[in-house]
């Protein structure tokens, strides 16, 4: 009696107590959501089943853009070092998906080996076959940035894709969305990553803003993940201020037509590489934009648990809708004759079926899968193998959304309060905490590397002349005065911030004549094409500071 109230004796079962957010998510998925997905063939339509690694992996950043927008250079800028498999050039250089991840030794793991590693969150990519796996790899290297996040580089999307779209239709695809890209379903792979990453960064080239038809299709394929999207208008130092304003306006107008969201997508303007700014007029704007973008990326580890919780909720809502669609189709099918004709009729009338489900179950239309995509997938399905409505499975998912998720939300806050704030550190992020530049870049081959004496000494008289024009007080100049001189190099703040950190040896926020000479020497080193050291080598430490540095 009264079994509808809960369990057999009429009392609702007490909610389970979870020790960690990650552990709770894994258990909820396996016990409550996965049975519903398997029963209604969710994985054949939408996304492969989740595994433990999907809940345990570090936050991931997905970079998407047309060719030559600077995706690979952007990664190199963040890491401040080359990574295996990296190629940079004006032509399409990245033709593979490259997962850049932390590893004790530097090297490449090919796709087929990568998808059998249970510790990596890529096992389900095996479903896309060898055509994709031959163009998928993991670049491993020891890097402090990668201790907190992983970065996914994607193939550069070509411009002028109208011919490709026509060719896609000739091949039997209704749009480029389902058309194989190099023998695999490019849009489907992007969707797979979009569901699992914490941030999607769309890169555009300010110098040649041309959103190709394929790129528009790709952005539309990322529907339902607009909350993860950020836009970078890269290479902005190559154009004058007035033109930059026009390009920015054009980009916002174009995105408004493609990205279906009530909120304006955040666009960051800058030049994310370690070379001189070609037109430094907008330096202060680039500084502020870079700091905002870095803060957003640095927050990812801290918000990772909340993101995974949010993604599981979105997946559960889609799985419920999918169950209603499949069970409705099953209910409409005849038991013996006329199955083929009825199937065609149901597929053609899928919009009306969506409408009935919305009315009957009070579901938001925004929770439904793309109509055309669903119709294409249904064409290849045997409706007689679909399952009828099973309320027990749906009730379990509803209970998860109503009760268990609320408990995990509390646990998220508890975990955040118990541990120190997690932030991405190292690489270009290093300089964000040092000196007047508010930001962070490696000289091994610089001149004088083997000299026992201070190699800066020979040029110090020249630097002293500049130093004494900067109003030193008690033998030191302020960070603000030093900055005004150092920015004349046109190097970006991430580089100058690293130079400041290396030069301000006594860490008092000011520079004496030796530290100022060192800073100028490091600027010269960088302008000559060398890398800056991670730590100041002995031959660069001023003689008077060697005890302090030691």
C-alpha positions in Angstrom: 0.0 0.0 0.0 1.1 3.5 -0.8 4.2 2.1 -2.6 4.0 5.1 -4.9 5.3 7.2 -2.1 8.8 5.6 -2.3 10.0 2.2 -1.3 7.9 -0.8 -0.3 7.1 0.4 3.3 5.9 3.8 2.1 8.9 5.8 3.2 11.2 7.6 0.8 14.7 6.1 0.8 17.3 8.3 2.6 19.6 10.1 0.1 23.0 8.4 -0.2 26.0 10.2 1.4 28.9 10.8 -1.0 32.4 11.4 0.2 33.7 13.3 -2.8 32.0 15.1 -5.7 33.9 13.0 -8.3 33.0 9.8 -6.6 29.3 10.9 -6.3 29.1 11.8 -9.9 30.5 8.5 -11.0 28.1 6.5 -8.8 25.1 8.5 -9.9 25.9 8.1 -13.5 26.5 4.4 -13.3 23.5 3.6 -11.1 20.8 6.1 -12.3 21.6 7.7 -15.7 23.5 4.9 -17.6 20.7 2.3 -17.3 18.3 4.9 -19.0 20.9 5.6 -21.7 21.5 2.0 -22.5 17.8 1.1 -22.6 17.0 3.7 -25.2 20.2 3.5 -27.3 21.3 7.0 -26.3 24.9 6.3 -27.2 24.0 5.5 -30.8 22.4 8.9 -31.2 24.2 11.4 -29.0 27.3 10.6 -27.1 29.3 7.5 -26.0 29.0 6.3 -22.4 31.1 8.2 -19.8 34.0 6.5 -18.0 35.8 7.1 -14.7 38.5 9.1 -16.5 35.8 11.6 -17.7 35.1 12.5 -14.1 38.7 12.3 -12.9 40.6 14.1 -15.7 42.1 17.7 -15.4 40.1 20.6 -16.9 40.5 20.7 -20.7 40.6 23.7 -23.1 39.5 23.1 -26.7 40.9 25.5 -29.3 38.9 25.9 -32.5 39.5 28.2 -35.5 40.2 28.5 -39.2 43.7 27.9 -40.4 46.4 30.5 -39.6 44.5 32.1 -36.7 47.3 31.2 -34.3 45.9 28.2 -32.4 49.2 26.4 -32.1 51.1 29.6 -31.4 48.6 30.4 -28.7 49.4 27.1 -27.0 53.1 27.8 -27.3 52.5 31.2 -25.8 50.8 29.8 -22.8 53.4 27.0 -22.2 56.4 29.2 -23.1 58.0 26.2 -24.8 57.6 24.0 -27.9 55.6 20.8 -27.7 56.0 17.6 -29.7 54.2 17.6 -33.0 54.0 21.4 -33.1 54.1 23.1 -36.5 53.6 26.8 -37.1 53.2 28.5 -40.5 50.8 30.6 -42.7 49.5 27.5 -44.5 47.3 24.9 -42.8 49.9 23.2 -40.5 47.7 21.3 -38.0 45.8 18.6 -39.7 45.3 16.5 -36.5 43.7 16.7 -33.1 46.6 17.1 -30.6 45.9 16.7 -26.9 48.7 18.6 -25.1 49.1 17.0 -21.7 51.5 16.7 -18.7 54.0 13.9 -18.9 57.3 13.1 -17.1 59.0 12.7 -20.5 58.5 14.5 -23.7 57.0 12.5 -26.6 54.0 11.6 -28.7 51.4 8.9 -28.1 49.6 8.0 -31.4 45.8 7.9 -31.4 45.4 4.1 -31.5 47.5 3.7 -28.4 45.9 6.7 -26.7 42.3 5.3 -26.8 43.3 2.1 -25.0 44.8 3.9 -22.0 42.2 3.8 -19.2 43.9 6.7 -17.4 43.2 9.0 -20.3 39.7 10.3 -21.0 39.7 9.4 -24.7 38.7 5.7 -24.9 35.3 6.3 -26.4 37.0 8.2 -29.4 37.7 4.7 -30.6 34.2 4.7 -32.2 35.3 7.2 -34.8 37.6 4.6 -36.4 41.1 4.6 -37.9 40.4 7.6 -40.2 40.2 9.7 -37.1 42.7 7.9 -34.9 45.4 8.3 -37.5 44.9 12.1 -37.1 44.8 12.1 -33.3 47.7 12.2 -30.9 48.8 13.2 -27.5 51.8 15.5 -27.0 53.2 14.9 -23.6 55.8 17.1 -21.9 56.7 18.3 -18.4 55.3 21.8 -18.0 53.9 23.6 -15.0 50.8 24.9 -16.9 49.9 21.3 -17.9 49.9 20.3 -14.2 46.5 22.0 -13.9 45.0 21.9 -17.4 45.2 20.0 -20.7 44.8 21.7 -24.1 43.3 20.3 -27.3 44.6 21.7 -30.6 42.3 21.1 -33.6 42.8 21.0 -37.4 42.7 24.5 -39.0 39.4 24.9 -40.8 39.8 26.0 -44.4 38.2 29.1 -45.9 36.0 29.2 -49.0 34.1 26.1 -48.1 31.1 26.5 -50.5 32.5 24.0 -52.9 33.0 21.5 -50.0 29.4 21.9 -48.9 28.2 21.3 -52.5 30.5 18.2 -52.6 29.0 17.1 -49.2 25.5 17.2 -50.7 26.7 15.3 -53.7 28.0 12.6 -51.3 24.6 12.3 -49.8 25.0 14.5 -46.7 22.4 17.2 -46.1 25.1 19.6 -44.8 28.7 19.8 -43.9 27.7 19.0 -40.3 27.6 15.3 -41.1 30.2 15.3 -43.9 33.4 13.4 -43.2 36.5 15.6 -42.7 39.5 13.6 -43.9 37.5 10.4 -43.7 35.9 11.0 -40.3 32.9 13.0 -39.0 34.7 16.2 -38.0 31.7 17.9 -36.5 30.8 14.8 -34.4 34.3 14.7 -33.0 34.1 18.3 -32.0 30.8 17.7 -30.3 32.4 14.8 -28.4 35.1 17.1 -27.1 32.7 20.0 -26.5 30.7 17.9 -24.1 33.8 17.0 -22.1 36.0 20.1 -22.0 35.7 23.0 -19.6 36.4 25.8 -22.0 36.0 26.3 -25.8 38.1 29.1 -27.3 37.2 30.2 -30.8 40.1 32.0 -32.4 39.8 34.6 -35.2 42.4 36.5 -37.1 41.9 40.2 -36.9 44.0 40.8 -39.9 41.8 38.7 -42.2 38.4 38.2 -40.7 36.6 35.8 -42.9 34.2 33.3 -41.2 34.0 30.5 -43.7 30.8 28.5 -44.3 32.4 25.5 -42.7 33.5 27.4 -39.6 29.9 28.6 -39.2 28.7 25.0 -39.4 31.3 24.0 -36.8 30.2 26.7 -34.4 26.6 25.7 -34.8 27.7 22.1 -34.1 28.7 23.3 -30.6 25.1 24.2 -29.8 24.2 23.7 -26.1 27.8 24.5 -25.0 27.7 28.3 -25.5 28.3 28.8 -21.7 31.8 27.3 -22.3 32.6 29.5 -25.3 35.1 32.3 -25.3 36.3 34.2 -28.4 39.8 35.5 -29.1 40.3 38.1 -31.8 44.0 37.3 -32.3 46.8 39.2 -34.2 45.1 42.5 -33.3 48.5 44.4 -33.2 48.6 44.1 -37.0 45.9 46.7 -37.7 45.2 50.3 -36.8 42.8 51.2 -34.0 40.0 52.4 -36.3 40.2 49.3 -38.5 40.3 47.1 -35.3 37.0 48.7 -34.1 35.4 47.8 -37.5 36.7 44.2 -37.4 35.4 43.8 -33.8 32.0 45.1 -34.8 31.9 42.8 -37.8 32.9 39.8 -35.7 30.2 40.5 -33.1 27.6 40.9 -35.9 28.6 37.6 -37.5 28.7 35.7 -34.2 25.2 37.1 -33.3 23.9 35.2 -36.4 25.7 32.0 -35.6 25.7 31.6 -31.8 22.2 31.3 -30.5 22.4 32.7 -27.0 20.7 35.6 -25.2 24.0 36.8 -23.8 26.8 38.4 -25.9 29.8 36.0 -26.3 32.9 37.4 -24.5 35.5 38.5 -27.1 39.1 39.0 -26.0 41.3 41.2 -28.2 45.0 40.8 -28.3 48.1 39.3 -29.9 48.9 36.1 -28.2 52.6 35.5 -29.2 55.9 36.5 -27.7 57.1 38.8 -30.5 57.1 42.6 -30.7 53.8 44.3 -31.2 53.7 45.6 -34.8 51.4 48.5 -33.9 51.7 49.1 -30.1 49.0 51.8 -29.9 46.5 49.5 -28.2 48.9 48.1 -25.7 46.9 48.9 -22.6 43.8 47.3 -24.2 45.8 44.2 -25.0 47.1 44.1 -21.4 43.6 44.3 -19.8 42.2 41.7 -22.3 45.0 39.3 -21.7 44.6 39.5 -17.9 40.9 38.9 -18.2 41.4 35.8 -20.4 44.2 34.5 -18.1 41.9 34.9 -15.1 39.2 33.0 -16.9 41.6 30.1 -17.8 43.2 30.1 -14.3 39.7 29.6 -12.7 39.1 26.4 -14.5 40.6 24.0 -11.9 38.7 25.7 -9.2 35.4 25.3 -11.0 36.0 21.9 -12.6 33.8 20.0 -10.2 30.9 22.4 -10.7 31.4 22.1 -14.5 31.2 18.3 -14.4 28.1 18.5 -12.3 26.5 20.9 -14.7 27.4 18.7 -17.7 25.9 15.7 -16.1 22.7 17.6 -15.5 22.6 18.7 -19.2 23.3 15.1 -20.3 20.5 13.7 -18.0 17.9 16.2 -19.4 18.8 15.2 -22.9 18.7 11.5 -22.0 15.2 12.0 -20.6 14.0 13.7 -23.8 15.6 11.0 -25.9 13.7 8.3 -23.9 10.4 10.1 -24.6 11.1 10.4 -28.3 12.1 6.7 -28.7 9.2 5.4 -26.6 6.8 7.7 -28.6 8.1 6.3 -31.9 7.8 2.7 -30.6 4.2 3.4 -29.5 3.2 4.6 -33.0 4.7 1.6 -34.9 2.4 -1.1 -36.2 3.0 -4.6 -34.8 3.0 -6.4 -38.2 2.4 -4.7 -41.5 3.4 -1.3 -43.0 6.4 -0.8 -40.8 8.5 0.9 -43.5 5.9 3.4 -44.6 5.1 4.2 -41.0 8.7 4.8 -40.2 9.0 7.3 -43.1 5.9 9.0 -41.9 7.1 9.3 -38.3 10.5 10.6 -39.3 8.9 13.3 -41.5 6.5 14.2 -38.7 9.2 14.3 -36.0 8.5 18.0 -35.4 4.9 17.3 -34.4 6.1 14.4 -32.1 8.5 16.9 -30.4 5.5 19.3 -29.9 3.4 16.5 -28.3 6.1 15.6 -25.9 6.6 19.2 -24.9 2.9 19.5 -24.1 2.5 16.1 -22.4 5.6 16.2 -20.2 6.1 20.0 -19.8 9.6 19.9 -21.2 11.4 22.9 -22.5 11.9 22.9 -26.4 15.5 23.9 -25.8 16.2 20.4 -24.3 15.4 18.6 -27.6 18.1 17.4 -30.0 18.6 19.1 -33.4 15.6 18.1 -35.5 17.4 17.5 -38.8 20.2 15.6 -37.2 17.8 13.4 -35.3 15.9 12.7 -38.6 19.1 11.7 -40.3 20.0 9.3 -37.5 16.6 7.7 -37.3 16.8 6.8 -41.0 19.4 4.1 -40.2 17.5 2.7 -37.1 15.3 -0.3 -36.7 12.2 1.1 -34.9 11.0 -2.4 -34.0 14.0 -2.7 -31.6 13.0 0.5 -29.8 11.8 0.2 -26.2 8.5 1.4 -24.7 8.3 3.9 -21.9 9.7 2.6 -18.6 8.8 5.0 -15.9 11.1 3.3 -13.3 14.2 4.4 -15.3 12.9 7.9 -15.8 12.0 8.2 -12.1 15.5 7.2 -11.1 16.9 10.0 -13.3 14.4 12.5 -12.0 15.3 11.6 -8.4 18.9 12.1 -9.3 18.2 15.6 -10.6 15.9 16.5 -7.8 17.6 15.2 -4.7 21.1 13.7 -5.3 22.4 16.7 -7.4 21.4 19.1 -4.6 23.4 17.1 -2.1 26.4 17.2 -4.4 26.1 20.9 -4.8 26.6 21.3 -1.1 29.6 19.0 -1.3 31.1 21.1 -4.1 31.1 24.2 -1.8 32.5 22.1 1.1 35.4 20.9 -1.1 36.2 24.4 -2.3 36.3 25.7 1.3 38.6 22.9 2.5 41.3 23.3 -0.1 43.3 26.3 -1.1 42.3 28.2 -4.3 43.5 26.2 -7.3 45.0 28.2 -10.1 46.9 27.5 -13.3 50.5 28.4 -12.7 53.7 28.6 -14.8 54.3 29.6 -18.4 52.7 32.8 -19.5 50.7 32.9 -16.3 53.8 33.2 -14.1 54.2 36.9 -14.6 50.6 37.8 -13.6 51.8 38.1 -10.0 55.1 39.9 -10.5 56.0 43.5 -10.9 54.3 46.4 -12.8 53.5 44.4 -15.9 50.9 42.2 -14.1 52.0 39.2 -16.2 54.7 36.1 -17.5 58.6 34.0 -20.9 63.2 30.6 -21.6 68.4 32.5 -23.0 70.4 29.3 -23.0 72.2 30.2 -26.3 72.7 33.9 -25.5 76.0 35.5 -26.0 78.3 35.1 -23.0 76.7 31.9 -21.6 80.1 30.5 -20.6 81.6 33.8 -19.3 82.6 33.8 -15.6 82.2 37.6 -15.4 79.0 39.5 -15.5 78.1 39.6 -19.2 76.0 42.7 -18.9 78.9 44.9 -17.7 80.2 45.8 -21.2 76.8 47.5 -22.1 76.1 48.9 -18.7 77.4 52.4 -19.4 74.8 52.7 -22.2 72.0 51.5 -19.9 73.2 53.9 -17.1 72.6 56.9 -19.4 68.9 55.9 -19.7 68.6 54.9 -16.0 69.5 58.4 -14.8 66.9 60.0 -17.0 64.2 58.0 -15.2 64.3 60.0 -11.9 66.0 57.5 -9.6 65.5 58.1 -5.8 68.1 56.7 -3.5 69.7 54.9 -6.4 66.5 53.2 -7.6 63.7 53.8 -10.1 60.0 52.9 -9.5 58.3 50.1 -11.3 56.1 52.6 -13.2 59.1 54.5 -14.5 60.8 51.3 -15.5 57.7 50.1 -17.3 57.5 53.3 -19.4 61.0 52.6 -20.7 60.7 48.8 -21.1 57.5 49.0 -23.2 59.4 50.9 -25.8 60.8 47.5 -26.9 57.2 46.6 -28.1 57.5 43.2 -26.4 54.2 41.9 -25.0 53.5 42.1 -21.3 53.9 38.3 -20.8 57.5 38.7 -21.9 58.3 41.9 -20.0 56.7 40.5 -16.9 59.1 37.6 -17.0 62.0 40.0 -17.6 60.9 42.0 -14.6 60.7 39.0 -12.3 64.2 38.0 -13.3 65.6 41.5 -13.0 64.1 42.6 -9.7 66.4 40.3 -7.7 65.8 41.8 -4.3 62.0 41.8 -5.0 61.4 45.3 -3.7 59.3 46.4 -6.7 62.0 48.8 -7.9 65.2 48.5 -10.0 68.7 49.8 -9.2 71.2 50.6 -11.9 72.5 46.9 -12.1 69.0 45.5 -12.2 67.9 48.0 -14.8 70.9 47.1 -17.0 70.0 43.4 -16.6 66.4 44.1 -17.6 67.7 45.8 -20.8 70.1 43.0 -21.5 67.3 40.5 -21.3 65.1 42.6 -23.6 68.0 42.6 -26.1 68.4 38.8 -25.8 64.7 38.4 -26.5 64.7 40.8 -29.5 67.6 38.8 -31.0 65.5 35.7 -31.0 66.7 33.9 -27.9 64.6 32.5 -25.1 64.6 33.7 -21.6 65.8 31.5 -18.8 63.3 30.1 -16.3 65.7 31.1 -13.5 68.6 33.6 -13.7 71.8 31.8 -14.5 75.0 32.8 -12.5 76.6 34.6 -15.4 73.7 37.1 -15.5 73.5 37.8 -11.8 75.1 41.2 -11.0 78.2 40.8 -8.8 76.6 42.8 -5.9 73.5 40.5 -5.9 75.2 37.1 -6.0 75.1 36.6 -2.3 71.5 37.7 -2.2 70.6 35.4 -5.1 72.4 32.5 -3.5 
